[in-house]
Amino acid sequence: MQTSGKAISLVAACYMIAKQVLNGLLGGFDVGMLVVTVAFAVCLLYGVRYMNYVAGVWLAAVAIYYLPGNLKGLSNGTLLYLLEGVADLLFAFLLLWHRGVRQRFTMRH
């Protein structure tokens, strides 16, 4: 079970970095957010205790914050951002509630 938690953490970390780079290419590069994202990803990769909760809540909060604007702007071509929000919520759910992920981040190494 811990192997699946590690795999999910790896995919979530890669997603977070790719998302930030893509958003930077599409709408302006934010070095501060890239640094925060890389820090989250490194912590997820190394299994820093309880970091799955921090990253999961962060992803969910960002998705929920931008959801109203993404829904209003659907006719203006923001489908990509709406799909990004769905992916954010999916990874947040996995980081917060998947048994293997929770075991990985609560066990002492």
N, C-alpha and C positions, 0 to 999 in steps of 0.2 A: 504494500500500500504506500509505503514511503517513497518508492521509486516513481509511482504515478504523481505523487506530490512534488517531487523534484522536477519531473518533466513538465508539469503544469506551470511551476514557478519559472522554469527556463523559457517556456513559450510566452508567458506573461511579461517577463523582463524584455524579451526581444520585441514583443508587440509594443510595449511602452516606448522603447527607444525608436522604433520605426515610425510610430505615430508622431512622436515629437519632431523627428527629422522631416517627415512628410508635411506636417503642419507648418514647419519652418520654411519649407520650399514653396508652399502654397500661399502663405499669408504673412510672411515676415519672420525672421529668425529671432528667437528669444534665448539668449545664452543662459540666462538664469534658470529658465524652465528646463533647458537641456541638462544643466548640471544637477538639478533636483531629480530629474528623471533617471539620469545615469546613477545617481546615488541610490535611488529606490531599486533600480535593476540590479546593482551590485549586491545590495542587501538581500534581495530575493535569491540571487544566485548562490550566495554563501549561506543562506538559511538563517539569517540574523533573527533571533527570537522575537516573535510577535510581529515581524515586519509584514507578514501577509495581511494582518488587520489594517495596518497603516496604509499600505498600498491599495488594498481593496476599498477602504473608505474613501481614499483620495480619488480613485477611478470613479466610484459611484457618485461622489460629490460633484466632480467635473461634469459627468454625463447629465446629472439632474440639473445642474446650473445652466447648461447650454441647451437643454431639451426644448424649452419654450421657443427660443429663437430659431432653432433648427426646424421645428414644426411649422412656424409662421413662414419661414423662407423656403419651404419645399418647392414652390413654383419658381424660385430664383436659382435653382440648381444646387441646393445644399443637401441633396440626397447623400453625398459622400459623408458629410458631417453627421447626418442622422444615423448612417450605418456605423460610423465611428462611435457614436453614443451607445448603440446597441452592443458593439464589441466591448466597449468599456464596461457596460453593465454585466455582460457575460463573464469577463475576466474578474470583475469585482465579486460576482457570485462565487466563482470557483475559488478565488483566494480566501474568501470569508467562510465558505461552507463545505468545501470538498474535504472529506475525511483525511485523505492522504496529505493534502496541503497543511491541514491543521496539525496533523501528527508531526510533519517535518519541522514546523515552526514552534512547536511547544516542547519538543523533547530536547533535553540537554545533550550537547555533543561532547 
